[in-house]
Amino acid sequence: MSDASIFEQITRLGVVPVIAIDSAEAALPLADALLAGGLPIIEITFRTAAAAEVIELLCRRRPEIIVGAGTILTTENLEAAGAAGARFGIAPGMNPQIVARAQEIGLPFVPGVATASDIECALSMGSTTLKFFPSQALGGVAMLRALAAPFSHTGLRFVPTGGINPENLESYLSLPVVAAAGGTWIAKKDDIAAGRWPEIRDRCKAAVELVARARR
């Protein structure tokens, strides 16, 4: 799938649940909760040893979900994600080596940025969808608006992540430069461990409603 196609789908959905999951056993019930909540997308972070196994399982058993890989810090993470079937990758920072390798293997990739220099580096490598991280700690909506302004003519889109929640989601999505927002609030580790699938489903439904309201 082309970068443009996958990024169009991410933009259409507006929210990317960011998930750290310790066990593959919880992967399918989690996926079903997301589907029931109308949010068929997930970013499995490489913060746990189960990440690649979970990505492979979801891609094989729940192909209707757009499965991405997050916290890509090394080319090994990247290649494991690609081999497992991930449809996109996301990193917290801008590592030219990883961006180049993602382009080589054909995996749509979203590097992270926090400064204008990061953005210039990403643009020089052809990356136009960027993760703004850690968003709230960097100044939130006001900072993103100011940082994006000099680059507005380039077609850049951002996926702000870090401190996003139901209270501030609409303010981010109201910015034309925001493709989608990444959030951990939808399914936290303790929710997954406790099997709180109805609660996760309901958070998805609420997020979908917020996206619709922000874009109306």
N, C-alpha and C positions, 0 to 999 in steps of 0.2 A: 504494500500500500504506500502511496506517495506521501511525502511530508504534508503537502497541501490538503490532501484528503483527510488524514488523521487529525490535523489541526482544525479543520473545519468541523469535524465531529466533536472535538473537545470544546470548541467555541459554542457550538449549538447546545451542548449540555450545561456549560457554564460553571460547573463545580466538579472538582476532582477529589474524591475521598482519598486521603493519604493514610495508608495503613501499615503499621508495623505488626506483623503476625508471627507468633512463636511456633505454631503448629499447623501443618497442612490439614489436620483433621477438621479445623474450623473453617477452612477455605470455602467449601461449597455452601454451608449454611450462611456464611457471610455474603457470598455472591447472591444467594437467593433473597436475602434481605434487601440488598441493593436493588435487585431487579423488581422486587415487590414494591419498593419505594419509588420506582421510576427513574433510577439513576444508574444506568448500565455502564459504569466506568469505574476503574479502580487503579490506584498507584500503589504497588507493593514495594516498600522500601527495603533496600539491602542493609537494614539495621539488625536483621536477625539471620540466623543460619538457615532458616526455612525458606528464605525469599525465593530462590530459584525453583525449589520444589513446588511452592505455592503457585508461582507464575505458570509453570508447566501444567499443573493440575487444572487451573482455571481455564487456560487456553484450550485444553483438551476437552474438559467436561462442561464448560460454560462459554462456548464460543460467541454467544450473543453479547458478552461483556467485553468492552475495550479494556484490555489489561496492559498496564504500563509498569515500568520499573523505576523506582526512585532511589535517591541517595547513591547515585552512580559515582563512585569516587575513584575507581580504577578501571583500566581497560579490561581487567579480568571480570569485574562486575558487569561491564557492558557486554562482553562476549557471552557471559553466562545468561544474561537477560535475553539476548538475541537468540541463543540456542534454545532457551525455554519457550520461546514464542512471543515474547513481549512485543507489543505493537508500537510502543514509544518508550523513550528513556528520559529521565529528568535528573539533573544534578543540582546541588546547592551552590556550586561555583562554576567559574568559566575556566576550564582546563583545555587548552588548544589540542593537546594530544588525544583526549577523549572525544572531542568534537570531530577531529579528523578521522578517528577510527570508526565512529558512528556513521560518518558519511561513507566510509569504505565498505561497511557491511550493510548499508542501506537501512539503518534504523533511525526513524524520525527522532530527533533529539532536542531537548530543551535545556540549554545551559543556564546556570544561575548567574545573576548580576546584582550588584549593589551600588555601583558607581558608573559615572559616564565613561570612564576608561574601560570598564568591563563591557559596556554596551558597544563601544567602538571596536574592541577586540572581537566580540561576537559577530558584529556586522562584517568585519573583514574576512570572517570565515564563512559567511553566507547564512548565519543563524538569524532568523527574524522573529522567532517566537521564543521569549526568554522568561525565565523564572525570576521574579523579584523577591529576594530573600535575604534576611528575615524581615518581612514587610512591615509589621507594626513597630518593631524595634528600630527600624530605619526612618520612621516618620510617617508610615501609613499612606493614606490616600494623598495627602498634601505633598509628601516627598515624591511619590510616584508620578503625580501630575507634573511637578517641576522637573523631575529627571527626564521624563519622556518628551517634554516640550521641544528641545533642540533636535529631536530625532523624528518628529511627527511626520515629516515628508518621506520617511524611509519605509513606511508600512510596518513598523515594529508592532508586535502585540506582546502583552505580558500576562504571566500567570503568577500573580502575587500569592505568596505562601508564608505562613508564620504569623500566628496571632489572628488569623481570620476566624470569624465566628458568626452566628446568626445575627448578632447585633450590628456588625459592620459590613456584612457581605454585600448588601445593596449599594452601599456607598462606593465599594470597589467596582462593582459591575456597572455602575453608572458612568464610569470613565470609558470613553470610546477605545482607548488603547488596551483595555483589559479583555483578553480572550476568555479567561475563566479564572476561578480562584481555587487554590488548593487548601484543603482543610482536614485537620485531624479530629475535629469535634464529632464528626459523623459516626465514627467507629473507633473508639480508643481501645487500648490493650485490655483494660479491665472489663470493658463491655464485651469484647470478643471472648475473653477467658470465661466470663460468666454466662455466655450464650444469650445475651440480651438482644435477640434478633428482632422482636417487635419494636423495641426502642430505636434500634438502628434503622429499621424500615421507616419509622415515623420521622426520624431526622432527615432521611432522604426525601420524603414527601414534602417536608417543610422547606428544605433547600430548593427543591424544584419550584415550589410556589414563590420563593423569594427571587429566584432567577427570572421567572415569568413577570413578576411585578416590577423588577428593576429594568427590564427591557421593554416593557409595555409602551 
